[in-house]
Amino acid sequence: MKQLNSCALALVAIFCLAGAARAGEISDNVVRVGVLNDISGIFQDTNGMGSVEAARMAAEDFNGGGKGIKVEIVYADHQNKADVGSAITRKWLDVDKVDAVVDVPNSAVGLTVNELLRNSRMTFLASSTASSDLTGKACSPNTIQWVNDAWATGNTTAAAMMGRGGKDWYFITVNYALGQGIEAEATNYIEKHGGKVLGSAKHPLGTTDFASFLLQAQGSKAKVIGLANAGGDTINAVKQASEFGIQQGGQSLVAFLLFINDIHGMGLKAAQGLQLLEAFYWDMDDDTRAFAKRFAARPGMNGKMPSGNQAGVYASTLAYLNAVAATGSDDAKDVVPQMKTVKGKDKLFGDVTIRADGRVIHPMYLFEVKKPDESKYPYDYYRLVSTIPAEQAFRPIADGGCALVK
């Protein structure tokens, strides 16, 4: 297949804005994008160095934007600590002349970065920060949020599972902003639509032994056990749920925030039958497969397919760079409004609109993990159950409480 380039992968609206650039400037003649994520902890497979390579791919495909614009990609590990993420971001802002921060899994870190960059020159491309507060009470004129958020993950997953008969729920939830937000959103939907939440067990980030939590969930007799966690926590919970025979006992297991890399890590034997919501799957169509094959061939990737978060880093970085080219500026006050004019086809996420509150809306997909004998080739892991249109997948803008759009 012809190599995807910046023209092929850019959002239509960005590329049709020739002549619409406003007066501005590129600070120190270099656009620096900082990938801030978890390189050594529980999100290293779904983000980590794969996100860095995705950002580098975007810079390469941008190729100067037809204007010889120089781009540098830098990166750092926030170690899932808000104070560490804050210190890195401050240095990038005050010393290193970084113009945009991208990725940032871990909602506590993401919300801290969001506040630091508010009304600064820097743009926050929150492609992995799942807190829906970014387009609610914490909304900022400097922030664009891609891929998942807690509202979409909680409401859309709950709706899809209830549509399949899952009325009674029990939650196993990581006890910080991400898990709490997902459980709250899902609970709100479930109770408003005639379902019941029979209980919830909270666990700390980085839990290895889920036995007691799973026994409580199993004993609740809930039809659906919802895993409101991510990364290594979800992997450990799914593996141990398989050992307990939870799904064989008639209960459904649904993961609110899980990625292809996680399935690969736990194996199809343990993950088979698991339900999950994704914004991106590498094997959806020719365009996603072409991107994924390029990604898998990158240094250090060793044939790994990209996660939705890594695809989001690529898409958001490229959209940002094209907005820089369109405005002639890397200042957030110029770039972010330009990004919010986007409405078109994205090769990785389908029909995309960037709303006034900074939320990027696109279709979401409910998948079921295949059985081992159903998988025909490496990373052939998902069976599509249903597609949730963009306008249904995300919180309506009028309900977000964002001061930017009142």
C-alpha positions as a printed Julia matrix, in Angstrom:
406×3 Matrix{Float64}:
   0.0     0.0    0.0
   1.17    3.49  -0.75
   2.85    4.97   2.32
   0.54    7.21   4.3
   1.76   10.78   4.22
   0.66   14.02   5.76
  -1.88   14.69   3.01
  -3.41   11.24   3.42
  -3.63   11.31   7.18
  -4.49   14.92   7.91
  -8.0    15.97   8.7
  -9.69   17.44   5.65
 -10.6    20.75   7.21
  -7.02   21.53   8.21
  -5.64   21.01   4.73
  -8.3    23.15   3.08
  -7.34   26.29   4.94
  -4.64   27.64   2.65
  -4.63   31.39   2.9
  -6.44   31.36   6.24
  -3.3    31.7    8.35
  -3.22   34.51  10.83
  -0.26   36.58  11.77
   1.93   34.8   14.29
   5.31   33.28  14.71
   7.03   30.04  15.52
   9.02   30.56  18.69
  12.79   30.09  18.21
  12.01   28.68  14.75
  11.36   25.18  16.12
   8.12   23.46  17.09
   8.81   21.21  20.07
   6.31   18.56  21.09
   6.8    16.86  24.45
   5.46   13.33  24.93
   4.71   12.99  28.64
   3.71    9.53  29.8
   4.47    6.39  31.77
   7.58    4.81  30.27
   8.45    2.39  33.06
   5.17    1.56  34.84
   1.75    0.03  34.21
   1.07    2.07  31.04
   4.4     1.43  29.33
   2.91   -0.94  26.73
  -0.19    1.09  25.86
   1.76    4.37  25.86
   5.47    4.39  26.74
   8.02    4.55  23.95
   5.33    3.53  21.47
   3.74    6.95  21.97
   7.11    8.59  21.34
   7.45    6.7   18.06
   3.89    7.68  17.11
   4.73   11.36  17.66
   7.89   10.96  15.61
   5.85    9.4   12.8
   3.52   12.4   12.86
   6.46   14.8   12.65
   7.93   12.86   9.75
   4.62   12.76   7.89
   4.1    16.47   8.53
   7.45   17.0    6.77
   7.62   20.71   7.46
   4.05   21.38   6.42
   5.18   22.65   3.03
   6.85   25.58   4.81
  10.1    24.06   6.02
   8.9    24.07   9.66
  11.34   22.24  11.92
   9.84   19.86  14.49
  11.52   18.24  17.48
  10.0    15.47  19.62
  11.11   15.24  23.26
   9.78   12.91  25.95
   9.76   12.25  29.69
   8.39    9.76  32.23
   5.86   11.19  34.72
   6.0     7.98  36.79
   2.24    8.29  37.42
   2.98   11.07  39.93
   1.31   14.47  39.61
   4.24   16.29  41.2
   6.71   14.68  38.81
   4.52   15.51  35.81
   4.15   19.08  37.07
   7.91   19.56  37.46
   8.62   18.24  33.98
   5.93   20.4   32.41
   7.16   23.54  34.23
  10.68   22.95  32.95
   9.41   22.37  29.43
   7.41   25.59  29.62
   9.96   27.84  31.33
  13.31   26.49  30.16
  13.13   24.05  27.26
  10.75   26.02  25.02
   8.42   23.07  24.43
   5.3    24.19  22.57
   2.87   21.3   23.14
   2.45   18.41  25.58
   0.86   15.24  24.24
  -0.31   11.87  25.64
  -0.39   12.0   29.51
  -2.1     8.81  30.69
  -3.14    9.07  34.36
  -5.93   11.55  35.04
  -4.33   13.05  38.15
  -1.24   13.99  36.14
  -3.33   15.16  33.18
  -5.48   17.47  35.3
  -2.35   18.98  36.83
  -0.83   19.61  33.39
  -4.13   21.06  32.22
  -4.04   23.7   34.97
  -0.36   24.51  34.46
  -0.82   25.21  30.76
  -4.06   27.17  31.07
  -3.58   30.52  29.3
   0.11   29.79  28.59
   1.71   29.57  25.15
   1.64   25.76  25.31
  -1.03   23.48  23.91
  -2.15   20.38  25.82
  -3.03   17.48  23.51
  -4.67   15.2   26.07
  -4.8    12.12  23.88
  -4.63    9.67  26.8
  -6.01   11.62  29.78
  -9.38   10.03  30.46
 -10.89   12.53  32.92
 -14.04   14.07  31.45
 -13.41   17.1   33.67
 -11.12   18.33  30.88
 -14.26   19.28  28.95
 -16.28   20.0   32.08
 -15.4    21.9   35.23
 -11.67   21.95  34.41
 -11.98   22.96  30.74
  -9.15   25.11  29.41
  -8.74   27.15  26.21
  -5.38   25.42  25.74
  -6.6    21.79  25.77
  -7.76   19.36  23.08
  -8.9    15.91  24.3
  -8.67   12.93  21.96
  -9.58    9.19  22.17
 -11.45    8.15  25.36
 -12.76    9.98  28.41
 -14.53    8.83  31.56
 -17.97    9.95  30.36
 -17.67    8.1   27.05
 -16.07    5.07  28.66
 -18.61    4.85  31.49
 -21.82    5.78  29.7
 -21.18    4.17  26.33
 -19.89    0.9   27.75
 -22.78    0.7   30.21
 -25.29    1.43  27.45
 -23.82   -1.24  25.18
 -23.76   -3.88  27.91
 -27.28   -3.05  29.15
 -28.47   -3.36  25.58
 -27.25   -6.95  25.75
 -29.12   -7.69  28.97
 -26.55   -6.61  31.56
 -28.8    -4.93  34.14
 -27.07   -5.8   37.44
 -23.47   -4.61  38.0
 -20.57   -4.92  40.4
 -17.49   -2.69  40.03
 -13.82   -3.35  40.71
 -12.36    0.14  40.64
  -8.89    1.67  40.91
  -9.03    4.21  43.71
  -7.97    7.41  41.97
  -9.51    9.93  39.56
  -9.68    7.62  36.53
 -11.51    4.73  38.17
 -13.72    6.91  40.31
 -14.81    8.92  37.28
 -15.59    5.87  35.16
 -17.57    4.16  37.94
 -19.53    7.34  38.66
 -20.46    7.86  35.01
 -21.41    4.22  34.48
 -23.42    4.09  37.71
 -25.34    7.2   36.74
 -26.27    5.66  33.39
 -27.15    2.25  34.83
 -29.44    3.62  37.53
 -31.15    6.07  35.2
 -31.96    3.24  32.8
 -33.46    0.72  35.18
 -30.34   -1.19  36.22
 -28.77   -1.77  39.63
 -25.28   -1.5   41.05
 -24.96   -4.27  43.63
 -21.59   -3.21  44.99
 -18.11   -1.85  44.4
 -14.61   -2.76  45.57
 -11.81   -0.18  45.47
  -8.16   -1.11  44.99
  -4.91    0.92  44.88
  -2.99    1.57  41.67
  -0.57   -1.26  40.91
  -2.49   -4.08  42.64
  -1.22   -7.59  41.95
  -3.66   -9.75  43.96
  -7.33   -9.33  43.01
  -8.59  -12.5   44.69
 -10.63  -10.83  47.43
 -12.14   -8.29  45.03
 -13.1   -10.96  42.52
 -14.63  -13.18  45.2
 -16.79  -10.25  46.33
 -17.86   -9.61  42.74
 -18.57  -13.28  42.16
 -20.58  -13.51  45.37
 -22.71  -10.52  44.4
 -24.27  -12.56  41.55
 -24.15   -9.41  39.4
 -24.7   -10.09  35.71
 -21.83   -7.75  34.77
 -18.52   -7.22  36.56
 -17.08   -3.9   35.43
 -13.33   -3.32  35.67
 -12.93    0.43  36.14
  -9.15    0.42  35.98
  -6.44    0.28  33.33
  -3.06   -1.12  32.29
  -1.45   -3.73  34.51
  -4.32   -3.56  36.99
  -6.84   -4.66  34.37
  -4.5    -7.34  33.04
  -4.04   -8.84  36.51
  -7.77   -8.7   37.21
  -8.69  -10.41  33.93
  -6.09  -13.14  34.34
  -7.26  -13.93  37.86
 -10.93  -13.75  36.83
 -10.15  -16.48  34.29
  -8.62  -18.61  37.04
 -11.78  -18.14  39.14
 -13.96  -19.2   36.2
 -16.08  -16.08  36.5
 -17.28  -15.96  32.91
 -17.82  -19.7   32.81
 -20.14  -19.17  35.78
 -22.41  -16.94  33.73
 -21.16  -13.48  34.71
 -19.93  -11.1   32.0
 -16.61   -9.33  32.45
 -16.25   -5.9   30.86
 -13.12   -3.75  30.82
 -13.78   -0.03  30.57
 -10.27    0.97  29.55
  -8.26   -1.77  27.88
  -6.11   -1.85  24.76
  -4.8    -4.34  22.21
  -1.4    -4.41  23.95
  -3.1    -5.52  27.18
  -4.87   -8.38  25.39
  -1.57   -9.42  23.84
   0.08   -9.38  27.26
  -2.52  -11.56  28.97
  -3.16  -13.9   26.02
  -6.41  -14.97  24.38
  -6.9   -17.95  26.67
  -7.37  -15.61  29.64
  -9.02  -12.73  27.75
 -11.5   -14.66  25.55
 -15.06  -13.43  25.84
 -14.04  -10.14  27.5
 -16.07   -7.11  26.39
 -14.31   -3.78  25.9
 -14.79   -0.36  24.36
 -12.18    1.05  21.98
 -11.82    4.19  19.85
  -9.27    2.56  17.52
  -8.43   -0.96  16.38
  -5.48   -1.56  14.12
  -7.34   -4.16  12.01
 -10.46   -2.11  11.2
  -9.68   -1.23   7.57
  -6.89   -0.7    5.04
  -5.92    2.7    6.47
  -5.57    1.51  10.06
  -3.67   -1.57   8.92
  -1.25    0.5    6.84
  -0.53    2.78   9.81
  -0.16   -0.17  12.16
   2.32   -1.96   9.92
   4.48    1.16   9.71
   4.28    1.55  13.49
   5.2    -2.1   14.09
   8.33   -1.66  11.97
   9.57    1.35  13.99
  12.71    1.05  16.16
  12.01   -0.83  19.34
   8.46   -1.81  18.42
   9.39   -5.34  17.37
   6.17   -6.01  15.49
   3.82   -4.62  18.17
   0.54   -3.16  16.95
  -0.42    0.35  18.18
  -2.91    0.95  20.96
  -5.72    3.47  20.69
  -3.69    5.83  22.88
  -0.66    5.58  20.6
  -2.87    6.17  17.55
  -4.26    9.19  19.39
  -0.77   10.59  19.91
  -0.13   10.33  16.18
  -3.46   11.87  15.14
  -3.39   14.71  17.68
   0.26   15.59  17.03
  -0.29   15.71  13.28
  -3.45   17.79  13.66
  -1.55   20.19  15.94
   1.35   20.53  13.5
  -0.97   21.21  10.61
  -2.68   23.92  12.66
   0.77   25.44  13.29
   1.38   25.46   9.53
  -2.04   27.01   8.88
  -1.58   29.83  11.4
   2.16   30.36  11.15
   2.26   30.24  14.95
   2.95   27.73  17.72
   1.15   29.81  20.35
  -1.89   28.03  21.82
  -4.05   31.14  21.41
  -3.61   30.76  17.64
  -3.27   26.99  17.25
  -6.13   25.7   19.43
  -8.87   27.82  17.78
  -7.54   26.63  14.42
  -7.78   22.99  15.55
 -11.39   23.57  16.63
 -12.37   24.27  13.02
 -11.7    20.63  12.19
 -14.53   18.53  10.84
 -13.67   15.75   8.46
 -12.35   12.27   7.88
  -9.42   10.98   9.88
  -7.71    7.86   8.57
  -7.37    6.36  12.06
 -10.5     7.52  13.9
 -13.11    7.93  11.15
 -15.46   10.92  11.07
 -13.99   13.5   13.43
 -15.12   16.85  14.79
 -13.23   19.01  17.3
 -15.82   20.85  19.34
 -15.64   24.28  20.95
 -14.98   22.69  24.36
 -11.91   20.89  23.0
 -13.49   17.42  22.89
 -12.67   15.45  19.74
 -15.67   13.3   18.9
 -15.46   10.17  16.75
 -17.12    6.74  16.65
 -16.5     4.23  19.43
 -16.64    0.44  19.16
 -17.71   -2.37  21.47
 -15.57   -5.44  20.86
 -15.51   -8.97  22.19
 -12.18  -10.73  22.5
 -11.93  -13.78  20.25
 -11.31  -17.32  21.37
  -7.8   -18.63  20.64
  -9.01  -20.82  17.75
 -10.78  -17.83  16.14
  -7.6   -15.76  15.81
  -6.02  -16.24  12.37
  -2.86  -14.11  12.64
  -0.89  -12.08  15.23
  -2.97   -9.41  16.97
  -6.19  -10.68  15.36
  -7.96  -10.38  18.69
 -11.27   -8.52  18.35
 -14.74   -9.24  17.03
 -16.81   -6.11  16.45
 -20.07   -6.23  18.42
 -21.44   -2.75  17.75
 -20.47    0.71  16.53
 -21.5     3.74  18.59
 -21.84    6.88  16.44
 -19.77    9.89  17.5
 -22.77   11.98  18.49
 -23.87    9.24  20.92
 -20.45    8.23  22.22
 -19.57   11.48  23.99
 -21.25   13.78  26.48
 -23.33   16.45  24.73
 -21.57   19.77  24.78
 -24.5    21.47  26.55
 -24.12   19.06  29.49
 -20.41   19.56  29.98
 -20.5    22.74  32.04
 -17.54   24.16  30.14
 -17.28   27.92  30.55
 -15.66   28.18  27.12
 -18.94   27.4   25.37
 -21.53   29.06  27.62
